[in-house]
Amino acid sequence: MTVVDLADQSPMAVQRRHAEDEYAHELAALAAADDRTRPPGWRLSPAAIVTYLLGGVAGDGTPIVPKYLGSRRLIEVAVATLATDRALLLLGVPGTAKTWVSEHLAAAVSGDSTLLVQGTAGTPEEAIRYGWNYARLIAEGPSRAALVESPVLRAMAEGRIARVEELTRMPSDVQDSFITVLSERTLPIPELGGEVQARKGFNVIATANDRDRGVNELSSALRRRFNTVVLPVPAGMEEEIDIVSRRVAQLGRALELPELPPGADEIRRVVTVFRELRNGLTEDGRTKLKSPSGTLSTAEAISVVTNGLALATHFGDGTLRAVDVAAGIVGSVVKDPVSDQVIWREYLETVVRERDGWRDFYRAARDA
């Protein structure tokens, strides 16, 4: 039997480092030159955090790579919200970088993005409040030592940011566990006759979307505790190509895959297909299209290109070609094997087949 060393968290051992570890040099450089007012408990000022998210140059000349490509004002509103008594809700369709922004905001504000609650249909209230070590509870009765802290309780006690993924996937009664936390900034523990009060620096960043199945609407009481920032899909073709290129490059380095040139032909093709089917209109505005049932998000485009790059690396000559991305595109587009298949075939025959320079893609997609 192989014994896994759970303490082996060296950079070479983990697949994906947390934001505060991956970009520690940027955060340190920004902090060293940050002379603006910092809210209590924050590692950086709001202005420095916006620079960290959107890119720029630190005071010592350290380049800060963009983590989010989009509206500056949206990020400014999100950061300003965290400096108030309102929690932040990042809302948008799947694939609009809600989780990515949430992680980097938490890393920049409190240096810790790991205080995370993952929302699902089975998320219990204990994941938000607290649980018990039942062996100690039975042996000793309710005690502080028997208490199992939730990420939210830890964030309150330490004055950090708690992250909640897919808030609307939680049952409504579990969602409402946040009401007292967000309004009173306390978490009662009646079994111990006490409470945990939030320290300065505590806040909550939640993400949610209203497009997928299994969504539970937030109560009006809970929604009032959040300031909602809607993250849109990329507005232009070049912006989306840039996003996909950057993320594929980051993932490729982590997976030790060859580097693609920015805006490579196959990236442009994948983004073009996704945008046209998502918008129901070709990029030149001449042909209306039927949209499939899937979201065809930027995140899915990143996944298609990364998977194609892995195919080209391990089963080809390392050069990304149409045949490497075709199957991934078909899998993303055709979610419903009946209606989506018809839409996809129609798109191939009426648009792709007649497009200059796309003959190889047409053949690969038709045969996928």
N, C-alpha and C positions, 0 to 999 in steps of 0.2 A: 504494500500500500504506500502510495506517495503522500507524504505529509507536506501540506502547503503552509509556507511561512506567511501568516497574515500580516506580519510586521514589514514584509518586503514591499515597500511602497516607493522604491527608488525610481527615478525618471525612466530607466530602461525597463522597469517591470510593469508599469501601468500603460494601458492603451490610450487613455485620454486624461491629461492633467487638468485639475481645476483651474479656473481663470486666474485666481490669485497666485497660483504657482507658475502657470505658463507665461504670464505677463508680469511677474514680480519685479523685473528690472524697470518696466515702464511705470508701475505704480510707485516704486521707490524714487525714481527720477522726478515724477510729478510732485510727490510729497516733499522732497527736498527743496524744491523751488516754489512751493505753494505758500504765498504770503497773504492770501485772501481769507476772509472769515470762514471758519468751519463750524457747522452746527455741532452741538454737544454730542460727543461720542463718535463723530465721523473721522475717518482717516484722511479725507481730502475735502477741499471746498467744492461746492456745486459746480463752479466754473471749471475746475480741474477735472471733475468727473465727466463733464460734457466733452472736454478735450480727449479724455481717455476713451470714451465711446466713439467719438466721431473722427478721431485722429488729429495729429498736429505735431508740435515739437515741444518737448519739455524745456525748462529753463536752462539746463546744461547742454542742450543740443540733442538729447536723446530723441530719436524719431518715435512717434506714437502711431501705430498702425490703426486704421479704422476698424472698429468692431461692428459698427452698424452703418449702412449706407442708406440714408434717408433724410427726412426732414429734421433740421437742427431744432426747430421750435418744439417738435414732439418730444425730443429727448430733454430739452430744457424744462418742459412742463412735468415730465416724469420725475426728473431729479428734484425739482422744486416741491413736488408733492411729498416726497419722502422727508423733506425738512419741515413738514407741517404735522398736524394731528390726524391727517387722513392717510389711509392706506392706498396703495397703488394697484389698479387692475389694468393689466395689459390685455387688450381685447383685439381679436382679429381672426381671420380665417386661418386654417392650418398652413404652416410654412411661412409665416411672416416674421420669423425671428423673435417671437415672444419669449421663449425659454432662453435663447441666447442673450437677449437684452437683460432679462431678469438676472441671469447668472453674473453678468459683468457689472450690473448696478450693485448687486450685493457685494461683490469682490471689491469694488471701488469704495463703497460706503463704509463697510465694516471689516474688510479683509478676510471674509469668510463667506463662501457661497454654498456651503454644505448643509446648512440648516434647512432641510428641504422636506416638504410633505407632498407626496405624489397622490393626486386625487384620482380615485377610481370609484366604480359603483360599490365596491366593498370596503372603502376606507372607513374605519371605525372612528368614533369620537375620541378615543384614546390617542389617536395619531395627532390630534390637535391639542388636547388637554394633557393628560398624563395616564400612565398605566401603573401596574403593580408587579413586582417580583413576587409571584404567588407563594413560592417556597418560604421566603422571608415573611410574607404577610401572614401565612398560617402559623409560622413558628413564633413571630414576635408581635403580631398585630400591626395596625397601621403605624408606620414610622417613616421618617425622612429617608432612611437607608433603604426601605422597601419600595420607595417611589421610583418609577421609571419615567424620566423626563422626556417629553415630546420635543421635537425641534423648536416648536413655538415657545414652549416654556423656557427652554435654554436661551433662545433669542431674547426673551423678556428679561431673564435674570442677568444676562451678560451685556445687554444693550446693543444687540446686533440686528441684522435684517433676517427675517424668516421668509422663505420662499414657499409658495403653494402652487403646484402645477395642476392644471386642468381643474380649477375650482368648481366649474359647472358639472363635472362628472361625479362629484360627491353627492350623496343623498341630501335633500334639503335640510333635514334635521341636523345632519353633521355640519353642513355649511354654517348653520346658525350658531354653532359653538363659538364662532369668531365674534359674535356681536358684543359680548361682554369684554372680550380681549381688546377689541378695537375702540369701543366707546369709553370704557372705564379704565383701560390700560392695566387691568388686574386679572389674575386667574385664580379664582377661589379654590382652595383645597379643603373642603368641609371635613374630610376624614381626619385631617390633622388640626382642624380648628384654626386655619390660617389662610394665607394667600401669597401669591407671588406678584409683586408690583414691577411694572416695566421700568427698566433703567433708561436714562437718556441715550438715544441712539437706536432704540428699538423701533421697528416698523415692519410692515408686511408687504411683499410684492406677490400678487397672484396673477396667474395667466388663465385665460378662458377663451373658448370660441363657441359660436352659436350655429355652426354649420354641420357638425357631425351628429350622428345618432347618439342617443343616450345622454342628452344634455338636460340638466335640471336647472331651471331658471332660478336666479338669485331672488331672495325675498327683497321687498322694497326697503325693509329695515337694514338688511345687510348691504345692499347696493349703496345706500346713503353713506355708509362708512368708507366707501372707496371713491377715489377720483379715477375715472376711466380714461385711459389713453388708447385710442384705436391705432394699431399699426397696420398700414395699408400694404397691399401688394406693390412691388416695384412699378413705378409709373412708366418708365421707358425701357425699350429693348436693351440699350447699351448699359443702363444701370443694372438690369437683371443679369446680363452677361457678366458684368464685373463682379456682382455678388457671387454668382455660381463659380466663376474662375477662382476667386479668393478662397472660398470654402473648400473647393476641390483641392486646391494647392495645400491648404492646411491639413485636410484629411489625408492627402497623399503622403505628406511628410510623416505623419503619425503611423501610417500603414506601410511606409517604405516603398511607395509606388513611384514610378518616374514622373517628373514634373512636366505638366503641359504648358505650352505658351499661353499667355493671357488671351482670352477670346478665341481659342482654337476653333477650327471649323466645326467640329462635332458639338462643341458647347453651344455655338451659335445656332446650329440646327435644332438641338434639343430645346433650347429656350424659345426658338421661333415656333416649333410645334406646340409647346405648352401654352405660349401666349395666344396663339391663334385659336386653338380649341377652347381655351379658357374664356377668351373674349367673344367668341362666336363670329370672328371677322379676321380675314387675312390682314397681314401687316400693311399691305398697300391699300386697304380699305375697299377693294373691288368686289370681294366675294364674301357673302354671308355664310356662316357655318353653323351646324348644330353642335352644341356643347355636350360632352359626355357627363356622366354622373359624378365622376371624381373631381377633386379640387384642383389637380394639376398645379400644385404649389411650387414655389421656388425650392423648398426643401426636397421635394420629390425630384426635381431636375438635378439637384446636387447629387442625390442618391443614384440616379440613372447614370450620370457621367462617372461617378466614382466606381460603380459596379462595372461599367464598360472599361474603365482603365485597368481594373483588376483582371478582367478577361483578357485584355490585350497584353498585359504583363505576363500572366501565367499560362495562357493558351495561345498566344500570338507572338508577334515580333516586338512588342512593346509600343507600337504605334497605334493610337486610338483611331478606329475606323467606324464607318456606318454600321457594319455588322455587329460591332461590339456594343453599341447603344440601342440598336433596334429592338431587341427583346425586352429591354428595360422600359423603353417607351411604351411598347404595346401593353406591358403589364400595368403601367401607370394609367394608361388611357382606358383600357377595357376592364372596368370593374364589374359591370353587368354583361355577362357573355352574350346576351341577346341584343339589347338596344345599343350598347356601346360598341359592339362589334360592327354593327351597321354604320354607325357614325364614323368609325375609324376607316372602314373600307371606302366609304364615300369621300372622306378627306384625302386618302391616298390617291384615288383615281381622278378626282377633280382638281386637286391642288398640287400635291407632291409630284405626281407623274409628269406634269407639264412644266415644272419649275427647272430652270437652267441650273446645271451642276448638281442636281439632286438625284440623278438616275441611280447611282449606287445605293443611296438611302432608300429609294423607292423599292428596289429589288430586295434589299435586306429586310425592310419592314413588311413587305408583302409575304415573304417566306418565313417570317418569325413566328 
